[in-house]
């Protein structure tokens, strides 16, 4: 059977996936997983069925399945946040949701609507703050750990350029030993913040790690040692210290990702990231063309989302730098542009 999926063809007889006639290389289990999901696209395929069919009931870790799903999505230029092709059914299984045409004469499959808030806000980097674990061995410290988690979630939610998963969703994984990649997949986020707290009398130690699930790498980690008689002041101090580091680290990771993004079909947020990269390049090397290109990209981003503060900032500063470097622009015009943009910021 041959299935036409977007620009790709899945041939179950040849056991291969091609795009525009070119073979896509993948592990056999990845293709086997795709075949299973495509052939059962009218329903959700439970995790147990996937393990039974693809791994033949062999004992494998949850991370093996998550890794296989991630590789399958990459073949379709999909990921756990978009889920345009393979949708995660929280804690249950997966379903193939993209439109398909088959040579067997079946009606094309109609994609179902993905309802996750994270996916609707995919233009922003998304993060889940998992409940901080209590390493003290004292159950009475659970409330302190939950309080720190709550405060971090609340403060990060005030950042306009971040989408933070709601507390109830994150806390459903409390005391869970599920692999972080799978949690990110279930919640539809790119970043996961984990933490461990050990408290003894007036002293407290907090270890935190920020995971980028696209690369499965920890991009930031820190240890905080504090001592105080005022538990609430201590909680506030630790929360502010952690939150103050998370946003800059995510911005660095997002800018690095922007350098590798394609030049087409970008969201407003992604366009503003590319504009920021080009703007910073121009600021370093003095290339006037970089500022002009940054302005063009920022305007493309604003055409999609007029409220994109990143794009407004980049356009304003690019005009200022064009004036500083005395480009073939009327300085008064650049200043007027920058002032007008700043007033709308």
Residue pairs with C-beta under 8 A, 6 or more apart in sequence:
1 11
1 12
1 13
1 39
1 102
1 103
1 104
2 9
2 10
2 11
2 12
2 13
2 102
2 103
3 9
3 10
3 12
3 38
3 100
3 101
3 102
3 103
4 100
4 101
4 102
5 38
5 76
5 85
5 98
5 99
5 100
6 76
6 98
6 99
7 19
7 20
8 17
8 18
8 19
8 24
8 75
8 76
9 17
9 18
9 19
10 16
10 17
10 34
10 35
10 38
11 17
11 18
12 35
12 39
15 28
15 31
15 32
15 35
16 23
16 24
16 31
17 23
17 24
17 26
17 31
17 34
17 75
18 24
24 75
26 71
26 72
26 75
27 68
27 71
29 54
29 55
29 68
30 68
30 71
30 72
30 75
32 53
32 54
33 50
33 54
33 68
33 69
33 72
34 72
34 75
34 96
36 45
36 49
36 50
36 53
36 54
37 45
37 72
37 86
37 94
37 95
37 96
38 96
38 100
40 96
41 95
41 96
41 97
41 100
41 109
42 109
43 95
44 89
44 92
44 93
44 94
44 95
45 93
45 94
45 95
46 92
46 93
47 65
47 92
47 93
47 94
49 93
50 65
50 93
50 94
51 57
51 58
51 60
51 65
54 68
55 64
61 179
62 178
62 179
62 182
63 179
63 181
63 182
65 182
66 179
66 181
66 182
66 185
67 181
69 80
69 86
69 88
69 94
69 185
70 79
70 80
70 181
70 185
72 86
73 79
73 80
73 83
73 85
73 86
76 84
76 85
76 86
76 98
78 84
78 85
78 86
79 190
79 214
80 88
80 184
80 185
80 188
80 189
80 190
80 213
81 118
81 119
81 122
81 126
81 188
81 189
81 190
82 119
82 122
83 97
83 114
83 116
83 119
83 188
84 97
84 98
84 111
84 114
85 96
85 97
85 98
86 94
86 95
86 96
86 97
87 94
87 95
87 96
87 97
87 112
87 114
88 94
88 185
88 186
88 188
89 95
90 186
91 186
95 112
96 109
97 111
97 112
97 114
98 109
98 111
99 108
99 109
99 110
99 111
100 108
100 109
101 108
116 187
116 188
117 163
117 165
117 166
118 126
118 163
118 165
118 187
118 188
118 189
119 188
121 163
122 267
123 267
123 268
123 269
123 270
123 305
124 161
124 162
124 163
124 269
125 161
125 162
125 163
125 190
125 191
125 250
125 253
125 254
126 162
126 163
126 164
126 165
126 188
126 189
126 190
126 191
127 156
127 162
127 163
127 164
127 165
127 189
127 190
127 191
127 192
127 193
127 246
127 250
128 164
128 165
128 169
128 170
128 183
128 184
128 187
128 189
128 191
128 192
128 193
129 149
129 152
129 153
129 156
129 164
129 165
129 170
129 193
130 149
130 170
130 173
130 174
130 180
130 183
130 192
130 193
130 194
130 195
131 145
131 146
131 149
131 170
131 171
131 173
131 174
131 175
132 145
132 146
132 148
132 149
132 194
132 195
132 196
132 197
132 206
133 145
133 195
133 196
133 197
134 141
134 142
134 144
134 145
134 197
135 196
135 197
135 198
136 197
136 198
136 199
136 200
138 199
141 197
141 199
144 197
144 199
144 231
144 235
145 197
147 235
148 195
148 197
148 206
148 235
148 238
148 239
149 167
149 170
149 171
149 195
150 167
151 235
151 236
151 239
152 193
152 239
152 242
152 243
152 246
153 164
153 167
153 170
155 239
155 240
155 243
156 162
156 164
156 243
156 246
156 247
157 164
159 247
160 309
161 247
161 269
161 309
161 310
162 247
162 250
163 189
165 187
165 189
169 187
170 187
173 183
176 183
180 192
180 194
180 211
180 213
181 213
181 216
183 192
184 190
184 191
184 192
184 211
184 213
185 213
189 213
190 212
190 213
190 214
191 210
191 211
191 212
191 213
191 250
191 253
192 210
192 211
192 213
193 208
193 209
193 210
193 211
193 246
194 208
194 209
194 211
195 206
195 207
195 208
195 209
195 242
196 206
196 207
197 204
197 205
197 206
198 204
198 205
198 206
199 205
202 227
202 228
202 229
203 225
203 226
203 227
204 224
204 225
204 226
204 227
204 228
204 234
204 238
205 223
205 224
205 225
206 223
206 224
206 226
206 238
206 242
207 221
207 222
207 223
207 224
208 221
208 222
208 223
208 224
208 242
209 218
209 220
209 221
210 218
210 219
210 220
210 221
210 246
210 249
210 250
211 217
211 218
211 219
212 218
212 219
212 253
214 257
219 249
219 252
219 253
220 245
220 246
220 249
222 242
222 245
224 238
224 241
224 242
226 234
226 237
226 238
228 234
228 237
254 273
255 273
255 276
255 277
255 280
257 273
258 270
258 273
258 274
258 276
258 277
259 277
261 270
261 273
261 274
263 274
266 274
267 304
268 301
268 302
268 304
268 305
268 308
268 311
269 301
269 305
269 308
269 310
271 297
271 298
271 300
271 301
271 304
271 311
272 297
272 298
272 301
272 308
272 310
272 311
272 314
273 310
274 297
275 293
275 294
275 295
275 297
275 298
275 301
275 310
275 311
275 314
275 315
276 294
276 310
276 314
278 290
278 293
278 294
278 297
279 290
279 291
279 294
279 314
279 317
279 318
279 321
281 287
281 290
282 288
282 289
282 290
282 291
282 294
282 318
282 321
283 321
286 325
288 322
288 325
288 327
291 318
291 319
291 321
291 322
291 325
291 327
292 318
292 322
292 327
294 314
294 315
294 318
295 314
295 315
295 318
295 319
297 311
297 314
298 311
298 312
298 314
298 315
298 318
299 311
299 315
301 308
301 310
301 311
302 308
302 311
302 312
302 315
305 311
309 345
312 341
312 344
312 345
313 345
315 337
315 341
316 337
316 338
316 341
316 342
316 345
317 338
319 329
319 334
319 335
319 337
319 338
319 341
320 334
320 335
320 338
322 329
322 334
323 329
323 331
323 334
323 335
323 338
